[in-house]
């Protein structure tokens, strides 16, 4: 068939003192209207069967480790880049902080 097989690619590397993880697919990409609220719960899912929680949970986990996650512009499909600093994070302090919020 002429249709390319959908693919997901996960790569990892170090940049200085950060671990970089990229997750890319060959799908249709992210619609412009979804980009504004990409990492907010229940906002980004246009897909049947999606809950709108996946990227919100991913972002919370990455931030809990002092990192960042963002959509890379100008790629085929969608590519997300996660950057996590190479430093210990005191998770019990983060849990206490969340409990107070």
C-alpha positions as CSV (number, residue, x, y, z in Angstrom):
1,X,0.0,0.0,0.0
2,X,1.1,3.6,-0.6
3,X,0.2,4.7,2.9
4,X,3.2,4.9,5.2
5,X,3.1,2.9,8.4
6,X,2.5,5.2,11.4
7,X,5.5,5.4,13.6
8,X,6.5,6.6,17.1
9,X,10.1,7.4,17.8
10,X,11.6,8.0,21.3
11,X,15.1,9.3,21.6
12,X,17.3,10.3,24.5
13,X,20.5,12.2,25.0
14,X,22.3,14.5,27.4
15,X,22.8,18.2,26.8
16,X,25.1,19.6,29.4
17,X,23.5,18.8,32.8
18,X,20.1,17.9,31.4
19,X,18.6,14.7,30.1
20,X,16.6,15.3,26.9
21,X,13.9,12.9,25.8
22,X,12.0,13.4,22.5
23,X,8.8,11.6,21.6
24,X,7.8,12.0,17.9
25,X,5.1,10.5,15.7
26,X,4.2,10.6,12.1
27,X,0.6,11.4,12.7
28,X,-1.4,14.5,11.6
29,X,0.3,16.8,14.2
30,X,-1.4,19.0,16.8
31,X,-4.3,21.3,15.6
32,X,-3.7,25.0,16.2
33,X,-6.7,25.2,18.6
34,X,-5.3,22.4,20.8
35,X,-1.9,24.0,21.2
36,X,-3.2,26.8,23.4
37,X,-4.2,24.5,26.2
38,X,-2.0,21.5,25.4
39,X,-0.9,20.7,29.0
40,X,-4.2,21.5,30.8
41,X,-6.5,18.7,31.9
42,X,-9.5,18.0,29.8
43,X,-8.6,20.6,27.2
44,X,-6.5,19.0,24.5
45,X,-8.3,15.8,23.5
46,X,-10.1,15.9,20.2
47,X,-9.5,12.2,19.6
48,X,-12.2,9.7,20.1
49,X,-11.6,7.8,23.3
50,X,-9.1,10.4,24.7
51,X,-9.7,11.8,28.1
52,X,-7.6,14.9,27.8
53,X,-5.4,13.9,30.8
54,X,-2.3,12.4,29.2
55,X,-0.3,15.5,28.5
56,X,-1.5,17.2,31.7
57,X,-0.2,14.2,33.7
58,X,3.0,14.1,31.7
59,X,3.6,17.8,32.3
60,X,3.0,17.5,36.1
61,X,5.4,14.6,36.4
62,X,8.1,16.4,34.4
63,X,7.7,19.6,36.4
64,X,7.9,17.6,39.7
65,X,11.4,16.6,38.6
66,X,12.4,20.2,37.9
67,X,12.0,19.7,34.1
68,X,10.1,21.2,31.2
69,X,8.0,19.7,28.4
70,X,7.0,21.4,25.2
71,X,5.8,20.8,21.7
72,X,8.5,21.2,19.1
73,X,7.4,23.4,16.2
74,X,7.9,22.6,12.5
75,X,8.1,18.8,12.7
76,X,6.3,16.1,10.8
77,X,3.5,14.8,13.0
78,X,4.0,15.9,16.7
79,X,7.2,16.0,18.6
80,X,7.4,16.6,22.3
81,X,10.7,17.5,24.0
82,X,11.2,16.8,27.7
83,X,14.2,18.3,29.5
84,X,15.0,17.1,33.0
85,X,18.0,18.6,34.9
86,X,20.6,16.2,36.3
87,X,20.0,17.0,40.0
88,X,18.2,15.3,42.8
89,X,14.7,16.4,43.6
90,X,13.3,16.1,47.1
91,X,9.9,14.5,46.3
92,X,8.6,14.6,49.9
93,X,8.9,18.4,49.8
94,X,6.9,18.5,46.6
95,X,4.2,16.3,48.1
96,X,3.9,18.6,51.1
97,X,3.7,21.6,48.8
98,X,0.9,20.0,46.8
99,X,-1.0,19.0,50.0
100,X,-1.0,22.7,51.1
101,X,-2.3,23.9,47.7
